Amino acid sequence: MQSVNIVDNNLKDLKKSKLEMSILFTENGLSYSIYHREENKILSLKSFEFEKNKDYFSQISNIIAKIIDVENPYDLVQFVIAHNEQTIVPDAIFDKDNIKKYWQLNFEIKPDKELLSYYLNRAKSFIIFSLEKNIIELINNYKAKINIIPSSAYFVEFNLKRNKLVKNPELERVYVQVYENYAEIILLQNHSLRLFNTFIYKTQNDLLYHIINLYEQLKISQTNSELVLSGFVETNSLLVLNLKKFVNLVCFESQNNDYKYFYKFQDIAPHYYFYSFNFA
């Protein structure tokens, strides 16, 4: 996770009841952003990298205690969970009583975790994900308006929305959102979600293999498709250089024009935290 500390000078003068916070949990760190809905402006972004030799839960608990004032709550706090264990189920067949059965098609049920679901309105599907029970308890101690959502939710919904406006919807578009140890990938064509998947990686060669394998397995055109990257990947990395040899059109997410930004956001690559700003 890239170290970021951007704070609008005017933030301290605003009432928290007028602000929204989005907190992104990853395996190696935590970041949060603050949004002023009246101005439609992202005011801050700050990241914390976890220490490897310290307890994961205690580090999360300590950071949240510092950034959230229980006595002076934000209008809304969104807790966004980035983890490779996510699966999608169409609403036509979804039954909450069968959530464990859906999960076991792809993942193991772990006693320290609780299964959660989140509805994707545009995709007409549910994302099933899991979260440690002690973290859920910690979140629920915050007595204000909260949402717990999977990282893939905004990733899928935003791109389905954007895909409705493209001039050539028949073009296959592959979107890859990269985190520290896993990536989310979707394939869109003709305004529809053809594929959603996640995969773990250890090296950039693993990432390269998974993306190329997807193209080969689904027979995606290398010359007539678009590959869009976001997340924790450098624009000049070997991964990107090799992908450009394989796919004609490889690009990165640019700044999301749905929002205004404090001017210091120009100092960071816009693709890096593109999907962290998920204030619908």
C-alpha positions in Angstrom: 0.0 0.0 0.0 1.4 3.4 -1.1 1.9 5.8 1.8 -0.5 8.8 1.4 -1.4 11.7 3.6 -3.6 14.3 2.0 -5.9 16.6 4.0 -7.8 19.6 2.8 -7.0 22.6 5.0 -10.7 23.4 5.4 -11.6 19.9 6.7 -11.1 21.0 10.4 -13.8 23.7 10.0 -16.5 21.3 8.8 -19.0 19.5 10.9 -18.5 15.7 10.9 -22.3 15.3 10.6 -21.9 16.8 7.1 -19.1 14.4 6.1 -18.8 10.7 5.0 -15.9 8.4 5.6 -14.9 5.3 3.6 -12.4 3.0 5.2 -10.6 0.4 3.0 -9.3 -2.7 4.8 -6.6 -4.7 3.0 -4.3 -7.5 4.2 -1.4 -5.2 4.6 -2.9 -1.9 5.6 -5.8 0.4 6.0 -6.7 3.7 4.2 -9.6 6.1 4.6 -11.0 9.0 2.6 -13.4 11.7 3.6 -16.1 13.1 1.4 -18.2 16.3 1.7 -21.5 15.5 -0.1 -22.8 19.1 -0.3 -19.7 20.1 -2.3 -19.3 16.7 -3.9 -15.7 16.9 -2.9 -13.1 14.4 -1.7 -11.3 16.2 1.1 -8.7 13.7 2.3 -7.0 10.4 1.9 -4.7 8.8 4.4 -3.1 5.3 4.5 -1.6 3.2 7.3 0.6 0.2 6.6 0.4 -2.7 9.2 3.4 -4.0 10.9 3.9 -7.6 10.0 5.0 -8.8 13.5 2.0 -7.3 15.2 -1.6 -8.6 15.7 -3.9 -7.7 12.7 -7.0 -7.0 14.8 -5.2 -4.8 17.4 -3.7 -2.6 14.7 -7.1 -2.2 13.0 -8.7 -1.4 16.4 -6.1 1.1 17.3 -6.3 3.0 14.0 -10.1 3.1 14.0 -10.1 4.5 17.6 -7.9 7.3 16.3 -9.8 8.2 13.2 -13.4 7.8 14.4 -14.8 9.9 17.3 -17.7 8.0 18.7 -19.1 11.1 20.4 -18.9 13.1 17.2 -20.0 10.8 14.4 -19.8 11.2 10.6 -23.0 11.1 8.6 -22.0 7.8 7.2 -19.0 5.4 7.5 -18.4 2.7 4.9 -16.2 -0.2 5.8 -14.8 -1.6 2.6 -13.4 -5.1 2.8 -10.7 -6.1 0.2 -10.1 -9.8 0.2 -9.8 -12.5 -2.5 -12.6 -14.5 -1.0 -15.6 -13.0 -2.8 -18.2 -14.8 -5.0 -21.1 -13.5 -7.1 -24.6 -15.1 -7.2 -27.4 -13.9 -9.6 -30.4 -12.6 -7.6 -32.6 -15.0 -9.6 -31.2 -17.9 -7.8 -30.0 -16.3 -4.5 -31.5 -17.5 -1.3 -30.1 -16.2 1.9 -30.7 -19.6 3.6 -28.3 -21.1 1.1 -25.5 -18.7 1.6 -23.2 -21.3 3.0 -23.8 -23.6 0.1 -22.9 -20.9 -2.4 -19.8 -20.1 -0.4 -18.6 -23.7 -0.3 -18.6 -24.0 -4.1 -15.5 -21.8 -4.0 -14.2 -21.4 -0.4 -14.0 -23.0 3.0 -16.2 -21.9 5.9 -13.9 -20.6 8.7 -15.2 -20.5 12.3 -13.8 -17.1 13.1 -15.5 -15.5 10.1 -19.1 -14.5 9.3 -20.6 -14.7 5.8 -22.1 -11.4 4.5 -23.9 -10.5 1.3 -24.2 -7.2 -0.6 -26.7 -6.6 -3.4 -25.4 -5.1 -6.7 -28.3 -3.3 -8.3 -26.9 -2.9 -11.8 -25.5 -6.4 -11.9 -28.7 -7.9 -10.4 -26.5 -10.1 -8.3 -25.3 -10.6 -4.7 -21.6 -10.5 -3.7 -21.0 -12.9 -0.9 -17.9 -12.2 1.2 -16.6 -12.9 4.7 -15.2 -10.9 7.6 -13.7 -11.8 10.9 -16.3 -11.8 13.7 -14.2 -9.7 16.0 -13.9 -7.0 13.3 -17.7 -7.1 12.7 -18.2 -6.6 16.5 -15.7 -3.7 16.4 -17.6 -2.0 13.6 -21.0 -2.5 15.2 -19.8 -0.7 18.3 -19.8 2.4 16.2 -23.3 3.7 17.0 -24.0 5.6 13.8 -24.9 5.0 10.2 -22.6 2.3 8.7 -22.2 0.1 5.7 -20.0 -3.0 5.3 -19.3 -3.7 1.7 -17.0 -5.8 -0.4 -14.3 -4.1 -2.4 -15.7 -5.5 -5.6 -19.1 -3.9 -5.2 -18.1 -0.4 -6.5 -15.7 -1.9 -8.9 -18.5 -3.9 -10.6 -21.3 -1.3 -10.3 -19.2 1.7 -11.4 -18.0 -0.1 -14.6 -21.5 -1.4 -15.5 -22.7 2.2 -15.2 -19.9 3.5 -17.3 -20.3 0.8 -19.9 -23.8 2.0 -20.6 -22.4 5.2 -22.0 -19.7 3.9 -24.3 -20.0 4.3 -28.0 -18.8 0.8 -28.9 -20.4 -1.5 -26.3 -19.5 -4.6 -28.4 -15.8 -4.1 -27.6 -14.6 -6.5 -24.9 -13.4 -4.6 -21.9 -11.3 -6.2 -19.1 -10.9 -4.3 -15.8 -8.3 -5.4 -13.3 -8.1 -4.0 -9.8 -4.9 -4.9 -8.1 -4.4 -5.2 -4.3 -1.2 -6.3 -2.4 -1.8 -10.0 -2.7 -4.8 -10.5 -4.9 -6.6 -9.0 -7.9 -10.2 -8.6 -8.9 -11.1 -8.9 -12.6 -14.2 -8.3 -14.6 -15.1 -8.7 -18.3 -17.8 -6.4 -19.8 -19.4 -6.6 -23.2 -22.6 -5.3 -24.7 -23.5 -3.6 -21.4 -23.3 -7.0 -19.5 -21.1 -8.5 -16.9 -19.6 -11.6 -18.6 -17.1 -12.5 -15.8 -16.2 -11.7 -12.3 -13.3 -13.4 -10.5 -10.6 -12.9 -8.0 -7.1 -14.5 -7.9 -4.2 -14.6 -5.5 -0.7 -13.7 -6.7 2.8 -13.6 -5.2 4.7 -12.0 -8.1 4.1 -9.8 -11.1 4.6 -12.9 -13.3 1.6 -14.5 -11.5 -0.5 -11.5 -12.4 0.7 -11.6 -16.0 -0.1 -15.3 -16.2 -3.6 -14.9 -14.8 -4.5 -12.1 -17.2 -3.1 -13.7 -20.3 -4.7 -17.0 -19.3 -8.1 -15.2 -19.1 -7.6 -13.8 -22.6 -6.8 -17.3 -23.9 -9.5 -19.2 -22.1 -12.3 -16.8 -23.1 -10.8 -16.1 -26.5 -10.7 -12.4 -25.9 -9.3 -10.5 -28.9 -5.8 -9.1 -28.2 -6.3 -6.5 -31.0 -9.9 -5.5 -30.4 -10.3 -5.2 -26.7 -9.4 -2.9 -23.9 -7.5 -3.7 -20.7 -7.9 -1.2 -17.9 -5.7 -1.4 -14.8 -6.2 0.2 -11.4 -4.9 -0.3 -7.8 -1.5 -1.1 -6.5 0.4 -1.4 -9.8 3.1 0.9 -11.2 2.7 2.4 -14.7 6.3 1.5 -15.6 6.4 -2.0 -14.1 7.5 -5.1 -16.0 3.9 -6.4 -15.7 2.6 -3.4 -17.7 5.4 -3.5 -20.2 4.7 -7.2 -20.9 0.9 -6.7 -21.0 1.4 -4.1 -23.7 3.3 -6.7 -25.8 0.3 -9.0 -25.5 -2.7 -6.6 -25.6 -2.9 -3.7 -28.0 -4.8 -1.3 -25.7 -3.6 -1.2 -22.1 -4.5 1.8 -20.0 -4.9 3.0 -16.4 -7.8 4.6 -14.7 -7.7 8.4 -14.8 -9.2 10.6 -12.1 -12.9 10.0 -11.6 -14.7 13.2 -12.8 -17.8 12.3 -10.7 -16.1 14.1 -7.9 -14.2 17.3 -7.1 -10.9 17.0 -5.3 -8.6 18.9 -2.9 -5.8 20.1 -5.2 -3.1 17.9 -3.5 -4.7 14.8 -5.1 -2.7 15.8 -8.2 0.4 14.5 -6.4 -0.7 10.8 -6.5 -1.4 8.6 -9.5 -5.2 8.6 -9.9 -5.4 4.9 -10.7 -3.9 3.9 -7.4 -6.9 4.6 -5.1 -9.5 5.0 -7.9 -12.0 2.6 -6.3 -11.4 3.8 -2.8 -13.7 6.8 -3.5 -16.9 4.8 -3.5 -19.4 7.4 -2.4 -22.4 6.6 -4.5 
